[in-house]
Amino acid sequence: MNQSKIQEMIDAYIQAELDVLSGKSVVLNGKSMTTEDLGEIRKGRHEWEARLNQANRPRGPKLARFG
């Protein structure tokens, strides 16, 4: 998955978090969520943020040190 799609997912989770905090019920990934699901929403956001951090990590050659 590319970085822009990952960012879209993070943005969706942030919007769901804001909506739930304002008392709305939201549907995320086909599941209806309310204030009781706030922890689950935040967990999902953290997972997507970790994916974005991993995607942004530089991928250069690995260096080995020999004795």
N, C-alpha and C positions, 0 to 999 in steps of 0.2 A: 504494500500500500504506500502511495507517495505521501509526501509531507503535507500537501494541501488537503488531501482527504482526511489525514489524521487530524489536522487542525480543524476541519469541519466537524469532526466527531467531538473534539474538545469543546468547540463553540456550542454544539448542541447540548452537551452535558452542562455547561455553564448556564445556558438559557433555561434548561430544565430545573437546575438548582434555584435560579432566581424566581422562576414561576412557582415552584413549590413553596419557597420561602414567603412568597406573597399570597399564599393560600390557594393557588390554582392546582388543579389536577392536570397532569401531563401524560402524554403517551410517548415513550421512548423505547425504541427497538420492539414495538408491538405490545408493550406492557404499560398499563395504566399505573401511574405513580402519584402518591400524595405525600404529605409531610412525613408519614411513617417510613417512607422509602428514601429519605434524604441521605442516609448513610450509604445506601446502595448506589445512589446517583454519584455521590462523592467518590466512592470506590471506583466506579467506572471512569470518572474523569481522571483520577490518579493513574489508572492503567493506561489510558490514552496519552497522558502527559509523559509517562515513562516510554511509551513507544516513540513519541516525538523526540525525546531526548536521545534515544538510541539511534534514531534515523539521522539526527544532527551530529552524531559522534564522528569525528574524522576517521577515515579508513585508509590509512597509509600502510606502507610496508612494515612488517614486524621485524624488529631488530633482535638479534641474538648475541649474547656475550659469551665468548669462549675463553676459558681459563687462562 
